[in-house]
Amino acid sequence: MKADGTGTRRVTDTRAFEYEPAWQPTDGSVAATGMLQSQGITTYQYGDFVLTDEATGQLYALRASGVDLSTLVGQRVTVSGTLVPGYENGQVEGGPPLLDITQVEPL
């Protein structure tokens, strides 16, 4: 910030941007909030979409059965789903955990 009060300031307190979804999974599933993106070209060969959870920084590969995620690409959403066994912690091709999405909430 310049002495005359002009310039830019970096926001370091992100608490104002925190979001608590209206629903929370109660069945042992995972909920994550972030920007929904198309998968693109990767070293791993699974998932149609990806999302990095804002709260944890965890990247998830997403697949959706019965939920059309393609209309929400580029939007901030909260997704809920179950982790697909065997895809945790980079076990398959060094990729991220795979979430089978059962619910999505645009924000």
C-alpha positions in Angstrom: 0.0 0.0 0.0 1.3 3.4 -0.9 1.5 6.3 1.5 -1.4 8.1 -0.3 -3.7 5.1 0.4 -3.7 3.7 -3.2 -2.4 0.4 -4.4 -3.4 -3.2 -3.7 -3.5 -5.2 -0.6 -3.2 -9.0 -0.3 -6.0 -10.7 1.5 -4.5 -13.1 4.0 -7.6 -13.8 6.2 -9.8 -16.1 4.2 -12.3 -16.7 7.0 -14.8 -14.5 5.2 -14.8 -16.9 2.3 -15.5 -20.1 4.3 -18.7 -21.9 3.4 -20.7 -24.4 5.3 -23.0 -26.4 3.0 -26.6 -26.6 3.9 -26.2 -30.4 4.0 -23.5 -32.6 5.5 -23.1 -36.3 4.5 -24.1 -38.6 7.4 -23.4 -41.9 5.7 -19.6 -42.0 5.9 -19.3 -40.3 2.5 -17.0 -37.4 1.7 -18.0 -33.8 1.0 -15.7 -31.3 -0.8 -16.1 -27.7 -1.9 -14.2 -26.2 -4.8 -14.2 -25.2 -8.5 -15.4 -28.1 -10.7 -13.1 -28.7 -13.6 -13.0 -31.1 -16.6 -10.4 -33.8 -16.1 -8.3 -33.1 -19.2 -5.1 -35.0 -20.0 -3.5 -36.7 -17.0 -1.0 -39.5 -16.1 -3.9 -41.4 -14.5 -6.8 -42.8 -16.6 -9.9 -42.4 -14.4 -12.5 -39.8 -13.5 -14.3 -37.4 -15.8 -13.9 -34.3 -13.6 -11.7 -33.0 -10.8 -12.1 -30.8 -7.8 -9.6 -29.5 -5.2 -11.2 -29.2 -1.8 -10.8 -25.6 -0.6 -10.6 -26.7 3.1 -8.0 -29.4 2.8 -6.3 -28.8 -0.6 -7.0 -32.4 -1.5 -7.5 -33.1 -5.2 -10.3 -35.5 -6.1 -11.0 -37.2 -9.4 -14.7 -37.4 -9.8 -17.1 -39.7 -11.5 -20.9 -39.3 -11.4 -23.6 -41.9 -11.7 -26.9 -40.2 -12.3 -25.6 -36.6 -11.7 -24.7 -34.4 -14.7 -21.6 -32.6 -13.7 -20.8 -31.3 -17.2 -23.2 -28.3 -16.8 -21.4 -27.2 -13.7 -17.8 -27.1 -15.1 -16.1 -23.8 -14.0 -18.5 -23.2 -11.1 -17.9 -23.5 -7.4 -19.8 -26.5 -6.0 -20.0 -28.8 -3.0 -20.0 -32.4 -4.0 -20.7 -35.4 -1.8 -19.9 -39.0 -2.6 -18.1 -42.1 -1.6 -14.4 -42.9 -2.0 -14.0 -45.8 -4.6 -12.0 -48.6 -2.9 -8.5 -49.1 -4.3 -8.2 -45.5 -5.5 -7.0 -43.9 -2.3 -3.6 -42.3 -1.8 -2.4 -42.6 -5.3 -2.7 -46.4 -5.4 -3.8 -46.4 -9.1 -1.3 -44.7 -11.5 -0.2 -42.3 -8.8 -3.5 -40.3 -9.2 -5.8 -38.7 -6.6 -8.6 -40.4 -4.7 -11.6 -41.2 -6.8 -15.0 -40.0 -5.6 -18.2 -41.5 -6.9 -20.5 -38.4 -6.7 -24.0 -38.9 -5.4 -25.0 -35.2 -4.7 -23.9 -31.8 -6.0 -24.8 -28.3 -4.8 -23.9 -25.3 -6.9 -22.8 -22.3 -4.8 
